[in-house]
Amino acid sequence: TDAEVAQLLPLDDVTVLTPPFNLGHQRAIVYGLRHLAPTLADHDVVVTMDSDGEDQPADVPRLLAALAESGSALVLAERTKRSEPLLFRLLYVMFRLFFRVIAGITVLSGNFAAQRADSLKATVNHPSFDLCYSSTLLALRRATTTVPCARGRRFAGRSRMNTSSLIAHGIRMLLPFSERIAARLLVAAATTFVAFATLVVLAATGTLAVHGGSVGFAA
């Protein structure tokens, strides 16, 4: 629906895809990749990045060099510095800590990635990509190399994502790790249950004595 896109149509080296409805920024990337994948040779390389300036084109050669040198299937830009307001950065740190606790992984990357076409074609139809592109890149556990990249400043305008949108995006980022999260929660619940049951048994048998707010074990 953006009239500015019309300026790209005459360019011979640009293909503009118009999805049937609003997919959101994550599924839009996947829509484009699934359209592109059948046209690629296995030795081709695909780079995905945001076009607002925060993913800097000057970093692309570094990602391509790392992909060629490492032999990995995937190279991710690891964020070393962000240019967002202080409140956003604080909330993002809290989200990363929560993500680490619940999923056991630290998220330092986004959509900025380079990957070999053979690997892309083998994975792009995985259903988790319909949930979130950036976190599925991590969830599939392909051989991955990271390259430190500072986040640039937007060319113009402001992000349209409000608090609700950011929360929804955070939830979608967790979904590709749902099995891992369920397993970790099950272990935590089982550990808590065993600890509680042990205390109950000790208390019932008189082994555990409580005096004046302190807990002791009878010899």
C-alpha positions in Angstrom: 0.0 0.0 0.0 3.1 2.3 0.1 3.1 4.4 -3.0 6.8 4.9 -2.7 7.3 1.3 -3.8 6.3 2.2 -7.3 9.7 3.9 -7.7 11.4 0.4 -7.5 9.3 -1.2 -10.3 11.3 0.1 -13.3 14.7 -1.2 -11.8 15.9 -4.3 -13.7 17.8 -5.7 -10.7 14.9 -5.4 -8.3 11.8 -7.7 -7.9 8.9 -6.3 -5.9 6.6 -8.9 -4.3 3.2 -7.9 -3.2 1.7 -10.3 -0.6 -2.1 -10.8 -0.6 -2.4 -9.2 2.8 -0.3 -7.7 5.6 2.0 -10.4 6.9 4.0 -8.4 9.4 7.7 -7.8 9.1 8.8 -11.3 10.1 6.5 -13.3 7.9 7.1 -10.9 5.0 10.8 -11.9 5.0 9.8 -15.5 4.9 7.3 -14.9 2.1 10.1 -13.4 0.1 12.6 -16.2 0.8 10.1 -18.9 -0.1 9.4 -17.1 -3.4 13.2 -16.7 -4.0 14.5 -20.2 -3.0 13.4 -22.2 -6.1 15.3 -19.8 -8.3 18.6 -20.2 -6.5 21.7 -22.3 -7.3 23.1 -24.1 -4.3 26.3 -22.0 -4.3 24.3 -18.7 -4.1 24.3 -16.6 -1.0 21.2 -14.9 0.5 21.4 -11.9 2.8 18.4 -10.7 4.8 18.4 -7.3 6.5 16.1 -4.5 7.5 15.9 -1.6 5.1 15.5 1.3 7.5 19.2 1.8 8.0 19.6 0.0 11.4 21.2 -2.9 9.5 24.1 -1.3 7.8 25.0 -2.2 4.2 28.7 -1.6 5.0 28.6 -4.7 7.2 27.4 -7.1 4.4 30.9 -7.8 3.1 32.0 -8.8 6.6 29.1 -11.3 6.8 29.9 -12.7 3.4 33.6 -13.1 4.3 32.7 -14.9 7.5 30.4 -17.2 5.6 33.1 -18.1 3.1 35.9 -18.5 5.7 34.0 -20.4 8.3 32.2 -22.9 6.2 29.1 -22.4 8.3 25.6 -22.6 6.8 24.6 -19.3 8.5 26.2 -16.1 9.7 24.4 -13.8 12.0 25.1 -10.1 12.8 25.6 -10.0 16.6 24.4 -6.6 18.0 27.1 -4.7 19.9 25.4 -1.3 20.2 21.9 -0.1 19.9 20.7 3.5 19.1 17.2 3.2 20.6 16.0 5.3 23.6 17.2 4.4 27.0 13.8 2.9 28.1 13.7 0.6 25.1 17.2 -0.6 25.7 16.4 -1.3 29.4 13.3 -3.3 28.4 15.3 -5.1 25.8 17.9 -6.2 28.4 15.1 -7.4 30.7 13.6 -9.4 27.7 16.9 -10.9 27.0 17.3 -12.1 30.6 13.8 -13.5 30.6 14.5 -15.3 27.3 17.7 -16.7 28.8 16.0 -18.0 31.8 12.9 -19.6 30.1 14.5 -20.8 26.9 18.2 -21.2 27.9 19.5 -19.1 25.1 20.7 -15.5 24.8 19.4 -13.5 21.8 21.9 -11.1 20.3 20.8 -11.2 16.7 17.9 -10.2 14.5 17.0 -10.4 10.8 20.5 -9.4 9.6 21.9 -12.7 8.3 23.8 -14.4 5.5 23.2 -18.0 4.5 24.1 -20.4 1.8 21.3 -21.1 -0.6 21.5 -24.9 -0.2 20.9 -24.5 3.5 18.1 -22.0 3.0 16.3 -24.3 0.6 16.5 -27.1 3.1 15.0 -25.1 6.0 12.9 -22.3 4.7 9.7 -24.3 4.7 10.0 -25.3 8.3 6.7 -24.3 10.0 8.5 -22.3 12.8 9.4 -19.7 10.2 5.7 -18.8 10.0 6.0 -17.8 13.7 9.2 -15.7 13.7 12.1 -15.6 11.3 14.9 -14.2 13.5 14.5 -16.7 16.4 13.9 -19.7 14.1 17.3 -19.0 12.6 18.6 -19.9 16.1 16.1 -22.6 16.9 17.1 -24.8 13.9 20.6 -25.1 15.3 22.5 -24.9 12.0 26.2 -24.5 12.0 26.4 -20.7 12.8 29.0 -18.0 13.0 28.4 -14.6 14.4 29.9 -11.2 13.4 29.8 -8.2 15.8 27.9 -5.4 14.1 26.8 -2.1 15.6 23.2 -1.2 14.9 22.9 2.0 12.8 20.4 4.8 13.0 17.1 4.9 11.0 17.2 6.8 7.8 14.0 8.5 8.6 10.8 8.3 10.6 10.1 6.2 13.7 9.2 2.6 14.3 5.4 1.9 14.1 5.7 -0.9 16.7 4.0 0.2 20.0 4.2 -1.6 23.3 1.6 -4.2 22.4 3.3 -4.9 19.1 6.7 -5.4 20.9 5.1 -7.8 23.4 3.4 -9.8 20.7 6.8 -9.9 18.8 8.5 -11.1 22.0 5.9 -13.9 22.3 6.4 -15.0 18.7 10.1 -15.1 19.3 9.6 -17.6 22.1 7.3 -19.9 20.1 10.0 -21.6 18.0 11.5 -22.7 21.3 8.2 -24.0 22.7 9.5 -27.6 23.2 12.6 -26.5 24.9 10.7 -24.1 27.2 8.2 -26.8 28.0 11.0 -29.2 28.9 12.7 -26.6 31.1 9.4 -25.8 32.9 8.7 -29.5 33.4 12.1 -30.0 35.0 11.6 -26.9 37.2 8.2 -28.1 38.3 9.4 -31.6 39.0 12.4 -30.3 41.0 10.1 -28.0 43.0 7.6 -30.9 43.7 10.4 -33.2 44.8 11.8 -30.6 47.2 8.4 -29.8 48.6 7.5 -33.5 49.0 10.9 -34.1 50.8 10.1 -31.4 53.3 6.7 -32.7 53.9 8.0 -36.2 54.5 10.7 -35.0 56.8 8.2 -32.9 58.8 5.8 -35.8 59.0 8.4 -38.2 60.3 9.8 -35.8 62.9 13.2 -35.6 61.2 12.7 -31.9 60.4 12.2 -29.7 63.4 11.2 -26.0 63.3 12.0 -23.8 66.3 11.5 -20.0 66.5 11.6 -19.5 62.7 14.8 -21.6 62.2 14.9 -25.0 60.6 17.0 -27.9 61.8 17.4 -31.6 61.3 17.2 -33.9 64.3 20.2 -36.2 64.8 
